[in-house]
Amino acid sequence: MSLSDTTLIAEFISGNSNSFSILLDRYKKRVYGFIYSKVHDPDLADDIFQDTFIKVVKNLRLGKYNDEGRFLSWVIRIAHNLIMDHYRKIKRLPKHESKIENFDVLDRLVEQNSSIEESMIETQIHADLSLLIEELPDSQIEVLRMRLFQDMSFKEIGDQTGVSINTALGRMRYAVINLRKMIEERNLIFTQ
């Protein structure tokens, strides 16, 4: 029987470094795969992977991990932030002019990385929101999806679900309230 992430984390914090090795072995392929899918450079992916787990160890030792059974999501979030830091750093590099028509190669790179960064942030926001939405009661999920993803009116939602317009409105309102509450409790940021 394999030990849970929670147990391994507690053992690591208590001084059992072997427990962290088990966690690392459990998730290294998924974390590296995530990083590589974003940076498409094996050397850079290796560096960010290493920095990610250095930061994970540091944060675990400082007690900054709030165990909600989402260790992998937390590690992915750290990796994502380090990837963003890398792209921000590239933006701040000094510009070097090319002798051919004063073409600034770095401008092109920054433009490209900017759109990559925005795309990555948007993807992460959607993934995080999807996870939060799944935690809502089924009736709220149903109304939220119909309203936001199918662009249905509250009358149409009421007709399709067999409830009044006011009930559909109420479910939507509570879905938004519950999402805001979860975002606030978990200190999540959903801006670009």
C-alpha positions in Angstrom: 0.0 0.0 0.0 1.5 3.3 -1.0 1.5 6.2 1.4 -0.6 9.3 0.7 0.9 12.6 -0.2 -0.2 14.0 3.1 1.6 11.3 5.1 4.8 11.7 3.0 4.8 15.4 3.4 4.3 15.1 7.2 7.2 12.6 7.4 9.4 14.9 5.3 8.7 17.9 7.5 9.6 15.6 10.5 13.0 15.0 9.0 12.5 11.9 6.8 14.1 12.9 3.5 13.3 9.6 1.9 9.6 10.6 2.0 10.4 13.5 -0.3 12.2 11.2 -2.7 9.0 9.1 -2.9 7.0 12.2 -3.7 9.5 13.3 -6.3 9.5 9.9 -8.0 5.7 9.9 -7.9 5.3 13.3 -9.7 8.5 14.1 -11.6 7.3 12.9 -15.0 4.1 14.9 -14.8 5.8 18.0 -13.5 8.6 17.8 -16.0 6.1 17.1 -18.8 4.1 20.2 -17.8 7.2 22.4 -17.8 8.5 21.0 -21.1 5.1 21.5 -22.8 5.3 25.2 -21.9 9.0 25.9 -22.7 9.8 23.4 -25.5 13.5 23.4 -24.5 14.9 20.4 -22.6 17.8 22.4 -20.9 15.4 25.2 -19.8 12.8 22.6 -18.6 15.5 20.8 -16.6 16.5 24.1 -14.9 12.9 25.1 -14.1 12.2 21.6 -12.9 15.1 21.7 -10.5 14.1 25.2 -9.3 10.5 24.0 -8.8 11.5 21.3 -6.4 14.0 23.5 -4.6 11.2 25.9 -4.0 8.8 23.1 -3.0 11.3 21.8 -0.4 11.9 25.3 0.9 8.1 26.1 1.2 7.4 22.7 2.8 10.1 23.4 5.4 8.7 26.9 6.1 5.2 25.4 6.5 3.8 27.3 3.5 2.0 24.3 2.1 -1.7 24.2 3.1 -2.6 20.5 2.7 -5.9 20.1 0.9 -4.9 16.9 -0.8 -3.7 18.9 -3.9 0.0 18.5 -3.7 0.5 18.0 -7.4 -1.6 21.1 -8.2 0.5 23.1 -5.8 3.7 21.9 -7.4 2.4 22.7 -10.9 1.4 26.2 -9.7 5.0 26.7 -8.5 6.4 25.5 -11.8 4.0 27.7 -13.7 5.0 30.8 -11.7 8.7 30.0 -12.3 8.0 29.7 -16.1 6.3 33.1 -16.0 9.3 34.5 -14.1 11.6 33.2 -16.8 9.6 34.9 -19.6 9.3 38.1 -17.6 13.1 38.1 -17.2 13.6 37.7 -21.0 11.4 40.8 -21.5 13.8 42.8 -19.4 17.0 41.8 -21.3 18.7 44.7 -23.1 18.0 45.1 -26.8 20.7 44.4 -29.3 20.3 45.9 -32.8 21.1 43.8 -35.8 23.2 45.4 -38.6 20.7 44.3 -41.2 18.0 47.1 -41.5 18.2 47.7 -37.7 16.0 44.7 -37.2 15.6 44.0 -33.5 15.6 40.3 -33.0 14.8 40.6 -29.3 11.6 42.6 -30.1 10.4 39.6 -32.1 11.3 37.2 -29.2 9.6 39.4 -26.6 6.5 39.7 -28.8 6.4 35.9 -29.2 7.1 35.2 -25.6 4.5 37.7 -24.5 1.8 35.9 -26.4 3.1 32.6 -25.1 3.0 34.0 -21.6 -0.6 35.3 -22.0 -1.7 32.0 -23.5 -0.1 30.1 -20.6 -1.7 32.4 -18.0 -5.1 32.0 -19.7 -4.7 28.2 -19.9 -3.8 28.1 -16.2 -6.7 30.4 -15.2 -9.2 28.1 -17.1 -7.7 25.0 -15.5 -7.9 26.5 -12.0 -11.5 27.8 -12.6 -12.6 24.4 -13.9 -11.2 22.7 -10.8 -13.1 25.2 -8.6 -16.3 24.8 -10.6 -16.2 21.0 -10.1 -16.4 21.6 -6.3 -19.8 23.4 -6.6 -23.1 21.6 -6.0 -24.4 19.9 -9.2 -27.3 22.3 -9.5 -25.0 25.3 -9.5 -22.6 23.7 -12.0 -25.5 23.0 -14.3 -26.8 26.6 -14.3 -23.2 28.1 -14.5 -22.4 26.0 -17.6 -25.7 26.7 -19.3 -25.3 30.4 -18.7 -21.6 30.9 -19.4 -20.8 28.2 -21.9 -24.1 27.7 -23.7 -25.1 31.4 -23.5 -28.6 30.5 -22.4 -31.0 33.0 -20.8 -32.3 32.4 -17.3 -35.7 31.7 -18.8 -34.2 29.0 -21.0 -32.2 27.6 -18.1 -35.4 27.4 -16.0 -37.3 25.7 -18.8 -34.6 23.2 -19.4 -34.0 22.3 -15.8 -37.7 22.5 -14.7 -37.2 25.3 -12.2 -38.4 28.9 -12.0 -36.4 31.8 -13.4 -35.8 33.0 -9.8 -34.4 29.6 -8.8 -32.1 29.6 -11.8 -31.0 33.2 -10.9 -30.4 32.1 -7.3 -28.3 29.1 -8.3 -26.2 31.3 -10.5 -25.8 33.9 -7.7 -24.8 31.2 -5.2 -22.4 29.7 -7.7 -20.6 33.0 -8.1 -20.6 33.7 -4.4 -19.2 30.2 -3.7 -16.5 30.6 -6.4 -15.4 34.0 -4.9 -15.3 32.4 -1.5 -13.1 29.5 -2.7 -10.8 31.9 -4.6 -10.4 34.1 -1.5 -9.9 31.2 0.9 -7.1 29.7 -1.4 -5.5 33.1 -2.2 -5.9 32.5 -5.9 -5.4 35.3 -8.4 -7.4 35.3 -11.7 -5.9 38.2 -13.7 -3.6 38.5 -16.6 
